[in-house]
């Protein structure tokens, strides 16, 4: 009787394990850089290592300045098309905001 229980437990364990492993999978969406909104302006953004003073003189005042958090202190400046992240007073990274292309937007119609 113990052999039967062992096989039953093994079968149950494998079934549960396979069921959980497939439930944990997710789809991955990849958007080529050339198709991402705002990518055409990628050359016109602050680059790594620039000082805050240099960013402001070259790109103007940001729409919003977010205070530094964490250690090292990371602050950010929000511009219309991108957000600039600073570590202390140096550009750490510039991130383009997602802007869907007009032709890629789904059309909506009223259901009559």
C-alpha positions in Angstrom: 0.0 0.0 0.0 2.9 2.4 0.6 4.1 2.0 -3.0 0.7 3.0 -4.3 0.7 6.1 -2.0 4.2 7.0 -3.1 3.2 6.9 -6.8 0.0 8.8 -6.1 1.9 11.6 -4.3 4.5 11.7 -7.0 1.8 12.0 -9.7 0.0 14.7 -7.8 3.2 16.6 -7.2 4.2 16.5 -10.8 0.7 17.6 -11.9 0.7 20.6 -9.5 4.3 21.5 -10.4 3.5 21.5 -14.2 0.3 23.5 -13.6 2.0 26.1 -11.6 4.9 26.5 -14.0 2.6 27.2 -17.0 0.5 29.6 -14.9 3.6 31.7 -14.1 4.5 32.3 -17.8 3.9 35.7 -19.3 3.9 37.3 -22.7 6.8 39.6 -23.6 6.1 42.6 -25.7 9.0 44.1 -27.7 8.8 47.4 -29.5 11.7 48.2 -31.8 13.5 51.5 -30.9 12.6 53.1 -34.2 8.9 52.5 -33.5 8.8 53.9 -30.0 7.2 57.3 -29.6 9.8 60.2 -29.5 12.7 58.0 -30.7 13.3 60.4 -33.5 14.4 63.0 -30.9 16.9 60.6 -29.2 19.9 62.7 -30.3 18.4 65.9 -28.8 18.4 64.9 -25.1 20.7 65.4 -22.2 23.5 62.8 -22.1 25.1 60.9 -19.2 27.5 63.0 -17.1 26.2 66.4 -18.0 25.7 68.8 -15.0 22.4 70.2 -14.1 23.6 73.7 -15.0 24.6 72.5 -18.5 21.3 70.7 -19.0 19.3 73.8 -18.0 21.4 76.1 -20.2 21.1 73.8 -23.2 17.6 72.4 -22.9 15.9 75.1 -20.8 14.0 74.9 -17.5 12.2 71.7 -16.8 8.4 71.6 -16.5 8.8 70.0 -13.0 11.7 69.3 -10.7 11.4 66.3 -8.4 13.3 66.2 -5.2 16.2 63.7 -4.6 15.4 60.4 -2.9 17.6 57.5 -1.7 21.3 57.1 -1.2 22.9 58.1 -3.5 20.4 60.9 -4.0 18.5 60.6 -7.3 16.5 63.5 -8.5 14.6 64.0 -11.8 13.6 66.8 -14.1 10.5 66.4 -16.2 10.5 67.8 -19.8 7.8 67.5 -22.4 9.2 64.5 -24.2 11.6 63.0 -21.6 12.6 62.7 -18.0 16.2 63.3 -16.9 17.5 61.5 -13.8 20.4 62.9 -11.9 22.7 61.4 -9.3 23.9 64.3 -7.2 24.2 67.0 -10.0 25.1 64.7 -12.9 22.9 63.1 -15.5 22.5 59.4 -14.8 19.9 58.6 -17.5 17.5 60.3 -19.8 14.2 58.4 -20.5 11.9 59.2 -23.4 8.2 59.3 -22.6 6.1 56.8 -24.5 4.0 58.6 -27.1 2.0 56.2 -29.3 2.0 57.0 -33.0 -1.3 58.4 -34.4 -1.5 55.6 -37.0 -1.0 52.9 -34.4 -3.9 54.1 -32.2 -7.0 51.9 -32.4 -10.0 53.5 -34.1 -13.1 53.8 -32.1 -16.6 53.9 -33.5 -19.9 54.5 -31.9 -22.0 51.4 -31.9 -25.0 53.1 -33.6 
